[in-house]
Amino acid sequence: MNKQRGFSLIELIIVVVILSLLAVTALPRFVNISEQAEDASVEGVAGGFAAAVGLVRAQWEIEGRPTGNQALITMDLTQIRVNEFGFPTAGTGGANAGTNLTPSQMTANACKSVFDGIMQSPVRSVTSGNSANNVRYYISVRSGAGQTDNNVAYDLCVYHLVATLKLDSNTGIPQGSVDLSTGNSFTYNPATGQVQVYSNNF
C-alpha cells in the first residue's frame, strides 16, 4: 500500500515565513498606489475646475466684460455670477440671489456655490462644520489668505478630498485643524482665478 504524506511542520513554517516576507514587501506598494490614486483624483478635479474657471473668464471677455454687483455671463444656457475680475463667484443669497460677492467676501457656502455652478457634473460636497460622511469634498474658506492687492487681502476657497481627512466617528466632521498641510486639496483664488493643488500624506 502507498502511504500519502502531508507537509511536515517545518515545511509549513517555511511556507508561512515566505508568504509573510512577500506580504511585507508588497504591502507598501499597495499603500503607495492608493496615495497615488488620491493624488490623481484631486489633480483631475482641480484640472476640471481650473478649465471651467478659464472658460468663464473667456466668456466674460467675449460678452464685453460685464460689470456691476449683479454681473452674469451665460455658458451653455447656465448663468454664472462673476466678480469684478471676471472670475466665478456667488451671490449674497447663494448662487442665484442677491449681489455678487467680491474676492474678499467669500464664504464656505459661496465657494460651494462656485464649485457646483461651474462644474458640469459636480461631485458631492459639504461646507466646513458639517458631517463629511458620504461626500467626496469638504469645502472651507481661508479669509485673507489670497493675493494682497492695494492693501486688500482676498479669500481662498479650499476643497479637501474627504478620503484624505480623518473624520470623527460620531459627528463625521474632520478632526483637528483642516488646512493646506492636511490631506489632499486644491484652492481657488477668486481674485486671480488661480487653482493650486496640495498633496499631503496623513
N, CA, C and O of each residue as an XYZ file, in Angstrom:
808
protein
N       0.829     -1.186      0.000
C       0.000      0.000      0.000
C       0.872      1.248      0.000
O       1.880      1.321      0.703
N       0.452      2.260     -0.828
C       1.173      3.526     -0.863
C       0.689      4.447      0.257
O      -0.514      4.633      0.437
N       1.617      5.013      0.997
C       1.267      5.982      2.050
C       1.308      7.383      1.474
O       2.253      7.748      0.775
N       0.289      8.163      1.766
C       0.282      9.560      1.347
C       0.689     10.428      2.522
O       0.117     10.360      3.610
N       1.687     11.236      2.266
C       2.199     12.075      3.335
C       1.797     13.520      3.101
O       1.779     13.973      1.956
N       1.478     14.250      4.150
C       1.214     15.680      4.066
C       2.499     16.464      4.284
O       3.589     15.894      4.318
N       2.356     17.786      4.433
C       3.530     18.616      4.704
C       3.949     18.442      6.154
O       3.115     18.289      7.046
N       5.233     18.468      6.364
C       5.730     18.423      7.737
C       5.570     19.802      8.372
O       5.336     20.795      7.683
N       5.699     19.844      9.676
C       5.558     21.113     10.402
C       6.616     22.118      9.953
O       6.326     23.307      9.820
N       7.815     21.656      9.724
C       8.889     22.546      9.299
C       8.584     23.128      7.919
O       8.819     24.314      7.691
N       8.071     22.326      7.008
C       7.720     22.816      5.675
C       6.612     23.873      5.757
O       6.668     24.883      5.056
N       5.621     23.646      6.597
C       4.549     24.623      6.759
C       5.058     25.948      7.326
O       4.631     27.020      6.898
N       5.980     25.861      8.297
C       6.548     27.072      8.890
C       7.335     27.852      7.835
O       7.252     29.079      7.785
N       8.096     27.151      6.996
C       8.875     27.806      5.948
C       7.948     28.522      4.962
O       8.222     29.653      4.560
N       6.842     27.858      4.570
C       5.887     28.471      3.646
C       5.266     29.727      4.260
O       5.124     30.742      3.578
N       4.895     29.667      5.543
C       4.304     30.825      6.225
C       5.307     31.976      6.285
O       4.933     33.128      6.067
N       6.576     31.681      6.579
C       7.599     32.724      6.636
C       7.776     33.379      5.264
O       7.878     34.602      5.167
N       7.813     32.565      4.206
C       7.966     33.112      2.850
C       6.778     33.993      2.486
O       6.965     35.080      1.939
N       5.555     33.542      2.781
C       4.365     34.349      2.493
C       4.369     35.647      3.297
O       3.958     36.690      2.789
N       4.825     35.592      4.531
C       4.903     36.805      5.361
C       5.878     37.812      4.767
O       5.592     39.008      4.719
N       7.042     37.321      4.308
C       8.027     38.217      3.695
C       7.474     38.852      2.422
O       7.692     40.038      2.173
N       6.765     38.070      1.623
C       6.159     38.611      0.408
C       5.114     39.674      0.742
O       5.039     40.714      0.088
N       4.307     39.397      1.773
C       3.274     40.359      2.163
C       3.896     41.660      2.660
O       3.404     42.742      2.340
N       4.974     41.566      3.439
C       5.630     42.759      3.980
C       6.226     43.602      2.858
O       6.176     44.830      2.917
N       6.789     42.960      1.838
C       7.382     43.738      0.747
C       6.330     44.270     -0.215
O       6.551     45.308     -0.838
N       5.200     43.599     -0.357
C       4.170     44.033     -1.313
C       3.238     45.091     -0.725
O       2.727     45.929     -1.468
N       3.004     45.075      0.585
C       2.046     45.981      1.214
C       2.367     47.460      0.974
O       1.460     48.216      0.625
N       3.613     47.901      1.146
C       3.886     49.325      0.880
C       3.566     49.745     -0.547
O       3.177     50.888     -0.788
N       3.727     48.835     -1.483
C       3.394     49.179     -2.868
C       1.901     49.427     -3.023
O       1.501     50.337     -3.749
N       1.070     48.633     -2.353
C      -0.372     48.839     -2.429
C      -0.770     50.137     -1.736
O      -1.656     50.842     -2.219
N      -0.135     50.466     -0.616
C      -0.417     51.723      0.080
C      -0.044     52.891     -0.819
O      -0.788     53.867     -0.917
N       1.113     52.792     -1.478
C       1.569     53.846     -2.373
C       0.606     54.025     -3.543
O       0.387     55.149     -3.995
N       0.031     52.935     -4.034
C      -0.923     53.021     -5.135
C      -2.160     53.797     -4.707
O      -2.676     54.607     -5.477
N      -2.646     53.558     -3.479
C      -3.833     54.288     -3.026
C      -3.530     55.775     -2.864
O      -4.381     56.614     -3.158
N      -2.321     56.110     -2.397
C      -1.935     57.521     -2.285
C      -1.851     58.165     -3.667
O      -2.264     59.310     -3.850
N      -1.316     57.425     -4.636
C      -1.238     57.949     -5.997
C      -2.627     58.162     -6.584
O      -2.864     59.127     -7.311
N      -3.546     57.247     -6.262
C      -4.921     57.391     -6.755
C      -5.580     58.630     -6.150
O      -6.304     59.344     -6.845
N      -5.338     58.893     -4.857
C      -5.895     60.086     -4.215
C      -5.306     61.351     -4.832
O      -6.022     62.324     -5.067
N      -3.991     61.334     -5.095
C      -3.362     62.491     -5.742
C      -3.967     62.733     -7.121
O      -4.282     63.865     -7.488
N      -4.122     61.648     -7.873
C      -4.674     61.777     -9.232
C      -6.115     62.269     -9.205
O      -6.536     63.032    -10.074
N      -6.873     61.824     -8.192
C      -8.269     62.250     -8.075
C      -8.367     63.756     -7.859
O      -9.144     64.437     -8.529
N      -7.573     64.274     -6.917
C      -7.590     65.715     -6.642
C      -7.095     66.492     -7.855
O      -7.676     67.515     -8.219
N      -6.022     66.010     -8.484
C      -5.481     66.716     -9.646
C      -6.492     66.734    -10.797
O      -6.591     67.727    -11.518
N      -7.243     65.635    -10.969
C      -8.252     65.595    -12.025
C      -9.382     66.583    -11.796
O      -9.772     67.310    -12.709
N      -9.910     66.610    -10.570
C     -10.998     67.544    -10.253
C     -10.491     68.982    -10.320
O     -11.175     69.862    -10.843
N      -9.289     69.217     -9.790
C      -8.719     70.569     -9.831
C      -8.488     71.011    -11.274
O      -8.705     72.176    -11.606
N      -8.052     70.092    -12.130
C      -7.851     70.425    -13.539
C      -9.153     70.791    -14.224
O      -9.206     71.747    -14.998
N     -10.214     70.028    -13.939
C     -11.524     70.352    -14.497
C     -12.042     71.675    -13.989
O     -12.631     72.452    -14.741
N     -11.822     71.936    -12.708
C     -12.248     73.189    -12.097
C     -11.500     74.367    -12.727
O     -12.108     75.383    -13.065
N     -10.173     74.226    -12.884
C      -9.367     75.299    -13.476
C      -9.798     75.576    -14.919
O      -9.854     76.726    -15.353
N     -10.099     74.502    -15.652
C     -10.556     74.685    -17.034
C     -11.884     75.439    -17.064
O     -12.091     76.311    -17.907
N     -12.778     75.097    -16.141
C     -14.079     75.779    -16.084
C     -13.904     77.249    -15.725
O     -14.580     78.107    -16.292
N     -13.004     77.550    -14.788
C     -12.723     78.948    -14.426
C     -12.211     79.710    -15.644
O     -12.617     80.845    -15.891
N     -11.318     79.076    -16.404
C     -10.783     79.711    -17.605
C     -11.862     79.971    -18.655
O     -11.844     81.004    -19.323
N     -12.798     79.037    -18.800
C     -13.894     79.220    -19.754
C     -14.824     80.351    -19.324
O     -15.292     81.127    -20.158
N     -15.089     80.443    -18.029
C     -15.933     81.532    -17.520
C     -15.261     82.874    -17.801
O     -15.907     83.820    -18.251
N     -13.964     82.944    -17.532
C     -13.226     84.204    -17.762
C     -13.232     84.577    -19.243
O     -13.403     85.744    -19.593
N     -13.044     83.570    -20.118
C     -13.059     83.832    -21.559
C     -14.435     84.316    -22.019
O     -14.540     85.219    -22.848
N     -15.498     83.696    -21.465
C     -16.854     84.115    -21.830
C     -17.126     85.537    -21.335
O     -17.821     86.303    -22.004
N     -16.592     85.887    -20.186
C     -16.710     87.244    -19.650
C     -16.085     88.249    -20.613
O     -16.643     89.320    -20.854
N     -14.922     87.895    -21.161
C     -14.264     88.763    -22.145
C     -15.117     88.877    -23.411
O     -15.290     89.969    -23.951
N     -15.650     87.741    -23.881
C     -16.459     87.719    -25.105
C     -17.709     88.583    -24.950
O     -18.118     89.267    -25.888
N     -18.311     88.549    -23.764
C     -19.545     89.302    -23.533
C     -19.287     90.765    -23.186
O     -20.197     91.474    -22.757
N     -18.046     91.216    -23.371
C     -17.747     92.637    -23.179
C     -17.462     93.029    -21.748
O     -17.678     94.182    -21.373
N     -16.989     92.112    -20.948
C     -16.635     92.383    -19.549
C     -17.774     93.038    -18.773
O     -17.633     94.170    -18.311
N     -18.891     92.346    -18.623
C     -19.990     92.948    -17.855
C     -19.548     93.243    -16.419
O     -18.869     92.435    -15.785
N     -19.944     94.404    -15.928
C     -19.553     94.811    -14.575
C     -20.799     95.078    -13.743
O     -21.930     94.994    -14.221
N     -20.556     95.391    -12.527
C     -21.668     95.680    -11.616
C     -21.798     94.573    -10.588
O     -21.201     93.503    -10.711
N     -22.599     94.862     -9.568
C     -22.710     93.898     -8.474
C     -23.688     92.755     -8.766
O     -23.970     91.944     -7.884
N     -24.203     92.687     -9.992
C     -25.046     91.561    -10.382
C     -24.641     91.045    -11.764
O     -25.473     90.516    -12.501
N     -23.357     91.203    -12.112
C     -22.863     90.787    -13.431
C     -22.981     89.278    -13.600
O     -22.636     88.503    -12.709
N     -23.479     88.885    -14.770
C     -23.649     87.472    -15.104
C     -23.084     87.220    -16.493
O     -23.063     88.111    -17.343
N     -22.626     85.992    -16.709
C     -22.307     85.539    -18.060
C     -23.116     84.263    -18.287
O     -23.540     83.607    -17.335
N     -23.323     83.921    -19.552
C     -24.114     82.738    -19.869
C     -23.240     81.706    -20.564
O     -22.616     81.987    -21.587
N     -23.207     80.514    -19.998
C     -22.466     79.401    -20.592
C     -23.386     78.195    -20.678
O     -23.906     77.732    -19.664
N     -23.586     77.689    -21.885
C     -24.442     76.512    -22.089
C     -25.795     76.691    -21.404
O     -26.265     75.800    -20.697
N     -26.403     77.825    -21.615
C     -27.721     78.166    -21.067
C     -27.734     78.292    -19.551
O     -28.801     78.364    -18.941
N     -26.550     78.319    -18.939
C     -26.454     78.487    -17.491
C     -25.871     79.846    -17.189
O     -24.850     80.230    -17.759
N     -26.515     80.578    -16.292
C     -25.995     81.881    -15.907
C     -25.057     81.729    -14.709
O     -25.380     81.071    -13.720
N     -23.912     82.347    -14.828
C     -22.889     82.253    -13.784
C     -22.515     83.660    -13.348
O     -22.240     84.529    -14.175
N     -22.509     83.873    -12.029
C     -22.129     85.169    -11.477
C     -20.613     85.333    -11.578
O     -19.861     84.383    -11.363
N     -20.178     86.542    -11.906
C     -18.747     86.830    -11.984
C     -18.433     88.074    -11.161
O     -19.256     88.978    -11.018
N     -17.211     88.090    -10.624
C     -16.789     89.258     -9.844
C     -16.163     90.300    -10.767
O     -16.189     90.150    -11.988
N     -15.603     91.350    -10.183
C     -15.066     92.456    -10.980
C     -13.872     92.062    -11.837
O     -13.491     92.800    -12.747
N     -13.270     90.892    -11.552
C     -12.127     90.418    -12.339
C     -12.547     89.394    -13.405
O     -11.710     88.903    -14.163
N     -13.836     89.080    -13.454
C     -14.330     88.140    -14.447
C     -14.245     86.686    -14.045
O     -14.383     85.800    -14.888
N     -14.019     86.425    -12.759
C     -13.923     85.040    -12.281
C     -15.199     84.647    -11.543
O     -15.887     85.510    -10.999
N     -15.521     83.353    -11.519
C     -16.779     82.913    -10.906
C     -16.884     83.292     -9.435
O     -15.906     83.241     -8.690
N     -18.082     83.670     -9.039
C     -18.365     83.988     -7.646
C     -19.792     83.543     -7.347
O     -20.432     82.897     -8.177
N     -20.279     83.881     -6.183
C     -21.662     83.573     -5.800
C     -22.341     84.866     -5.383
O     -21.699     85.911     -5.273
N     -23.648     84.786     -5.151
C     -24.390     85.944     -4.681
C     -24.492     85.949     -3.175
O     -24.235     84.937     -2.523
N     -24.866     87.082     -2.623
C     -25.001     87.187     -1.172
C     -26.065     86.235     -0.636
O     -26.011     85.834      0.527
N     -27.021     85.875     -1.469
C     -28.064     84.945     -1.055
C     -27.912     83.571     -1.682
O     -28.881     82.813     -1.740
N     -26.713     83.232     -2.156
C     -26.482     81.947     -2.807
C     -26.084     82.156     -4.258
O     -25.729     83.264     -4.660
N     -26.147     81.085     -5.043
C     -25.668     81.127     -6.423
C     -26.469     82.096     -7.282
O     -25.895     82.764     -8.143
N     -27.765     82.190     -7.074
C     -28.610     82.976     -7.982
C     -29.395     84.080     -7.291
O     -30.419     84.519     -7.814
N     -28.948     84.535     -6.146
C     -29.707     85.561     -5.430
C     -28.772     86.622     -4.878
O     -27.605     86.356     -4.591
N     -29.299     87.818     -4.734
C     -28.542     88.904     -4.124
C     -27.510     89.503     -5.050
O     -27.588     89.353     -6.269
N     -26.541     90.184     -4.462
C     -25.479     90.819     -5.238
C     -24.232     89.940     -5.228
O     -24.042     89.115     -4.335
N     -23.397     90.130     -6.226
C     -22.197     89.309     -6.359
C     -21.202     89.599     -5.236
O     -21.000     90.747     -4.842
N     -20.596     88.542     -4.740
C     -19.573     88.688     -3.709
C     -18.246     89.058     -4.351
O     -17.913     88.573     -5.432
N     -17.496     89.914     -3.685
C     -16.155     90.258     -4.143
C     -15.184     89.180     -3.650
O     -15.553     88.377     -2.794
N     -13.950     89.143     -4.172
C     -12.984     88.140     -3.720
C     -12.610     88.239     -2.242
O     -12.022     87.304     -1.699
N     -12.934     89.334     -1.591
C     -12.642     89.454     -0.160
C     -13.890     89.211      0.702
O     -13.865     89.450      1.909
N     -14.978     88.738      0.083
C     -16.217     88.470      0.827
C     -16.647     87.004      0.760
O     -17.769     86.673      1.143
N     -15.773     86.133      0.281
C     -16.158     84.735      0.060
C     -16.437     84.022      1.384
O     -15.833     84.321      2.414
N     -17.366     83.078      1.324
C     -17.693     82.214      2.458
C     -17.598     80.777      1.974
O     -17.462     80.532      0.775
N     -17.668     79.828      2.896
C     -17.648     78.417      2.502
C     -18.839     78.094      1.602
O     -18.703     77.342      0.637
N     -20.010     78.664      1.917
C     -21.190     78.431      1.076
C     -21.000     79.020     -0.315
O     -21.442     78.431     -1.302
N     -20.345     80.184     -0.404
C     -20.078     80.788     -1.707
C     -19.110     79.928     -2.508
O     -19.275     79.761     -3.716
N     -18.102     79.382     -1.837
C     -17.141     78.504     -2.517
C     -17.839     77.247     -3.033
O     -17.525     76.761     -4.119
N     -18.778     76.724     -2.258
C     -19.555     75.556     -2.705
C     -20.440     75.919     -3.892
O     -20.576     75.125     -4.823
N     -21.035     77.093     -3.875
C     -21.866     77.541     -4.994
C     -21.052     77.648     -6.279
O     -21.525     77.276     -7.353
N     -19.822     78.162     -6.165
C     -18.950     78.246     -7.333
C     -18.632     76.846     -7.841
O     -18.712     76.580     -9.040
N     -18.271     75.951     -6.924
C     -17.926     74.563     -7.263
C     -19.087     73.879     -7.978
O     -18.900     73.259     -9.025
N     -20.279     73.993     -7.411
C     -21.456     73.350     -8.004
C     -21.893     74.032     -9.295
O     -22.450     73.385    -10.182
N     -21.641     75.344     -9.404
C     -22.125     76.095    -10.556
C     -21.309     75.931    -11.818
O     -21.866     75.909    -12.916
N     -19.989     75.813    -11.681
C     -19.161     75.778    -12.889
C     -18.773     74.370    -13.324
O     -18.389     74.162    -14.475
N     -18.869     73.403    -12.418
C     -18.530     72.025    -12.797
C     -19.714     71.405    -13.526
O     -20.862     71.568    -13.113
N     -19.431     70.700    -14.598
C     -20.513     70.110    -15.382
C     -21.255     69.054    -14.581
O     -22.485     69.013    -14.587
N     -20.509     68.201    -13.892
C     -21.119     67.188    -13.027
C     -20.423     67.258    -11.678
O     -19.520     66.467    -11.409
N     -20.832     68.201    -10.817
C     -20.122     68.365     -9.539
C     -20.272     67.141     -8.649
O     -21.329     66.511     -8.601
N     -19.197     66.821     -7.949
C     -19.239     65.709     -7.015
C     -19.901     66.169     -5.721
O     -20.011     67.367     -5.463
N     -20.337     65.217     -4.919
C     -20.999     65.569     -3.656
C     -20.009     66.259     -2.724
O     -18.874     65.817     -2.547
N     -20.473     67.350     -2.138
C     -19.600     68.134     -1.266
C     -20.406     68.711     -0.113
O     -21.637     68.723     -0.133
N     -19.681     69.189      0.893
C     -20.303     69.787      2.067
C     -19.397     70.911      2.550
O     -18.186     70.879      2.328
N     -19.979     71.897      3.206
C     -19.180     73.008      3.719
C     -18.650     72.697      5.111
O     -19.153     71.805      5.794
N     -17.640     73.432      5.520
C     -16.980     73.208      6.806
C     -17.971     73.284      7.964
O     -18.918     74.070      7.948
N     -17.728     72.453      8.954
C     -18.595     72.395     10.127
C     -19.713     71.383     10.008
O     -20.442     71.153     10.973
N     -19.866     70.768      8.831
C     -20.905     69.757      8.618
C     -20.280     68.372      8.469
O     -19.085     68.243      8.202
N     -21.093     67.355      8.645
C     -20.618     65.981      8.515
C     -20.153     65.714      7.091
O     -20.856     66.020      6.128
N     -18.956     65.139      6.969
C     -18.391     64.830      5.659
C     -18.582     63.363      5.282
O     -17.985     62.880      4.321
N     -19.421     62.656      6.048
C     -19.722     61.266      5.693
C     -20.490     61.250      4.376
O     -21.376     62.075      4.154
N     -20.149     60.316      3.516
C     -20.849     60.088      2.242
C     -20.726     61.239      1.253
O     -21.565     61.363      0.361
N     -19.706     62.086      1.383
C     -19.425     63.104      0.370
C     -17.955     62.972     -0.026
O     -17.176     62.309      0.659
N     -17.588     63.606     -1.129
C     -16.207     63.490     -1.612
C     -15.355     64.710     -1.294
O     -14.138     64.594     -1.156
N     -15.988     65.895     -1.173
C     -15.195     67.096     -0.919
C     -15.738     67.890      0.260
O     -16.947     68.035      0.439
N     -14.810     68.396      1.053
C     -15.097     69.208      2.237
C     -14.609     70.619      1.916
O     -13.414     70.829      1.704
N     -15.523     71.582      1.879
C     -15.215     72.920      1.375
C     -15.145     73.944      2.512
O     -16.040     74.029      3.352
N     -14.068     74.709      2.513
C     -13.902     75.762      3.516
C     -13.330     77.001      2.827
O     -13.025     76.980      1.635
N     -13.192     78.070      3.593
C     -12.607     79.305      3.055
C     -11.528     79.774      4.020
O     -11.671     79.671      5.238
N     -10.452     80.288      3.454
C      -9.374     80.880      4.249
C      -9.426     82.384      4.023
O      -8.982     82.883      2.989
N      -9.967     83.095      4.995
C     -10.148     84.546      4.860
C      -8.806     85.264      4.814
O      -7.928     85.039      5.647
N      -8.673     86.125      3.824
C      -7.474     86.947      3.719
C      -6.205     86.208      3.371
O      -5.115     86.756      3.538
N      -6.306     84.977      2.891
C      -5.112     84.180      2.606
C      -4.669     84.278      1.156
O      -3.614     83.758      0.791
N      -5.461     84.935      0.333
C      -5.120     85.046     -1.084
C      -4.195     86.219     -1.362
O      -3.658     86.836     -0.442
N      -4.020     86.514     -2.628
C      -3.158     87.600     -3.080
C      -3.595     88.916     -2.453
O      -4.787     89.217     -2.386
N      -2.633     89.685     -2.002
C      -2.912     91.005     -1.451
C      -2.688     92.057     -2.528
O      -1.634     92.080     -3.163
N      -3.661     92.919     -2.736
C      -3.566     93.944     -3.764
C      -4.129     95.247     -3.192
O      -5.272     95.289     -2.735
N      -3.328     96.295     -3.220
C      -3.762     97.589     -2.682
C      -4.292     97.465     -1.253
O      -5.334     98.025     -0.914
N      -3.560     96.724     -0.426
C      -3.907     96.511      0.983
C      -5.225     95.762      1.174
O      -5.823     95.835      2.248
N      -5.690     95.035      0.137
C      -6.886     94.210      0.259
C      -6.459     92.750      0.183
O      -5.886     92.321     -0.818
N      -6.735     91.989      1.232
C      -6.391     90.573      1.249
C      -7.597     89.772      0.766
O      -8.678     89.857      1.349
N      -7.413     89.010     -0.281
C      -8.505     88.230     -0.855
C      -8.604     86.857     -0.202
O      -7.635     86.349      0.361
N      -9.791     86.270     -0.286
C     -10.048     84.970      0.328
C      -9.672     83.836     -0.624
O      -9.615     84.018     -1.840
N      -9.420     82.676     -0.050
C      -9.139     81.465     -0.825
C     -10.211     80.429     -0.535
O     -10.527     80.173      0.627
N     -10.771     79.833     -1.571
C     -11.666     78.694     -1.411
C     -10.797     77.437     -1.355
O      -9.900     77.263     -2.180
N     -11.062     76.559     -0.380
C     -10.270     75.342     -0.218
C     -11.195     74.132     -0.351
O     -12.236     74.053      0.301
N     -10.793     73.189     -1.210
C     -11.575     71.997     -1.492
C     -10.746     70.767     -1.118
O      -9.820     70.391     -1.837
N     -11.091     70.136      0.026
C     -10.359     68.962      0.517
C     -11.027     67.665      0.057
O     -12.251     67.538      0.096
N     -10.208     66.705     -0.376
C     -10.696     65.363     -0.670
C     -10.953     64.670      0.665
O     -10.025     64.477      1.451
N     -12.202     64.294      0.927
C     -12.582     63.738      2.227
C     -11.818     62.453      2.542
O     -11.507     62.193      3.704
N     -11.511     61.650      1.528
C     -10.810     60.381      1.750
C      -9.438     60.576      2.387
O      -8.871     59.627      2.928
N      -8.896     61.792      2.331
C      -7.575     62.055      2.908
C      -7.657     62.772      4.256
O      -6.636     63.191      4.801
N      -8.859     62.911      4.790
C      -9.050     63.536      6.102
C      -9.465     62.481      7.124
O     -10.075     61.469      6.776
N      -9.130     62.728      8.377
C      -9.566     61.846      9.463
C     -10.856     62.414     10.038
O     -10.880     63.523     10.572
N     -11.931     61.632      9.919
C     -13.233     62.100     10.376
C     -13.540     61.582     11.770
O     -13.166     60.462     12.120
N     -14.223     62.400     12.568
C     -14.723     61.964     13.869
C     -15.791     60.905     13.638
O     -16.716     61.117     12.855
N     -15.669     59.770     14.314
C     -16.598     58.656     14.072
C     -18.029     58.981     14.490
O     -18.968     58.365     13.984
N     -18.216     59.933     15.399
C     -19.568     60.277     15.844
C     -20.208     61.380     14.998
O     -21.376     61.283     14.619
N     -19.442     62.419     14.710
C     -20.021     63.577     14.023
C     -19.767     63.598     12.517
O     -20.521     64.223     11.771
N     -18.716     62.922     12.069
C     -18.363     62.957     10.654
C     -17.599     64.210     10.266
O     -17.274     64.402      9.095
N     -17.308     65.072     11.248
C     -16.560     66.302     10.993
C     -15.065     65.986     11.079
O     -14.649     65.269     11.989
N     -14.251     66.502     10.159
C     -12.809     66.236     10.211
C     -12.192     66.634     11.548
O     -12.548     67.658     12.133
N     -11.262     65.809     12.020
C     -10.591     66.056     13.291
C      -9.441     67.037     13.102
O      -8.813     67.084     12.045
N      -9.180     67.809     14.135
C      -8.063     68.746     14.114
C      -8.308     69.909     13.171
O      -9.423     70.127     12.698
N      -7.247     70.643     12.912
C      -7.375     71.779     12.006
C      -7.271     71.279     10.565
O      -6.379     70.502     10.226
N      -8.179     71.729      9.746
C      -8.176     71.347      8.332
C      -7.610     72.518      7.552
O      -8.309     73.495      7.283
N      -6.333     72.412      7.190
C      -5.687     73.488      6.454
C      -4.933     72.903      5.268
O      -5.129     71.738      4.924
N      -4.083     73.688      4.648
C      -3.394     73.248      3.441
C      -2.304     72.223      3.710
O      -1.764     71.643      2.767
N      -1.968     71.985      4.974
C      -0.989     70.952      5.312
C      -1.678     69.657      5.727
O      -1.022     68.716      6.175
N      -2.998     69.609      5.579
C      -3.781     68.433      5.958
C      -4.419     67.817      4.723
O      -5.102     68.503      3.963
N      -4.198     66.531      4.524
C      -4.850     65.826      3.421
C      -4.516     66.390      2.060
O      -3.592     67.191      1.915
N      -5.269     65.969      1.068
C      -5.091     66.452     -0.306
C      -6.201     67.441     -0.625
O      -7.368     67.205     -0.311
N      -5.825     68.549     -1.252
C      -6.809     69.595     -1.514
C      -6.369     70.435     -2.701
O      -5.261     70.290     -3.217
N      -7.270     71.318     -3.117
C      -6.882     72.354     -4.062
C      -7.573     73.647     -3.656
O      -8.620     73.630     -3.008
N      -6.970     74.774     -4.048
C      -7.514     76.081     -3.694
C      -7.918     76.835     -4.960
O      -7.414     76.582     -6.054
N      -8.834     77.755     -4.769
C      -9.273     78.647     -5.845
C      -9.199     80.069     -5.325
O      -9.791     80.395     -4.295
N      -8.471     80.913     -6.040
C      -8.360     82.318     -5.688
C      -9.291     83.105     -6.607
O      -8.995     83.247     -7.794
N     -10.407     83.621     -6.090
C     -11.373     84.319     -6.937
C     -10.884     85.662     -7.465
O     -11.543     86.264     -8.313
N      -9.745     86.142     -6.982
C      -9.206     87.411     -7.483
C      -8.338     87.199     -8.718
O      -8.247     88.075     -9.578
N      -7.694     86.021     -8.805
C      -6.777     85.749     -9.920
C      -7.228     84.580    -10.782
O      -6.747     84.406    -11.901
N      -8.150     83.782    -10.263
C      -8.582     82.581    -10.969
C      -7.620     81.422    -10.817
O      -7.826     80.365    -11.412
N      -6.567     81.605    -10.025
C      -5.557     80.562     -9.869
C      -6.108     79.378     -9.072
O      -6.763     79.551     -8.044
N      -5.828     78.171     -9.572
C      -6.183     76.932     -8.884
C      -4.879     76.207     -8.580
O      -4.079     75.953     -9.481
N      -4.664     75.873     -7.304
C      -3.417     75.243     -6.893
C      -3.705     73.975     -6.108
O      -4.592     73.957     -5.255
N      -2.949     72.902     -6.394
C      -3.153     71.597     -5.764
C      -2.151     71.414     -4.627
O      -0.987     71.799     -4.743
N      -2.622     70.815     -3.514
C      -1.780     70.495     -2.350
C      -1.936     69.016     -2.045
O      -3.054     68.536     -1.858
N      -0.820     68.284     -1.994
C      -0.835     66.857     -1.666
C      -0.042     66.630     -0.390
O       1.139     66.970     -0.308
N      -0.697     66.056      0.594
C      -0.040     65.762      1.874
C      -0.436     64.359      2.311
O      -1.588     63.952      2.163
N       0.532     63.627      2.848
C       0.223     62.319      3.433
C      -0.159     62.532      4.887
O       0.452     63.338      5.589
N      -1.191     61.793      5.341
C      -1.592     61.975      6.743
C      -1.295     60.729      7.521
O      -1.557     60.674      8.722
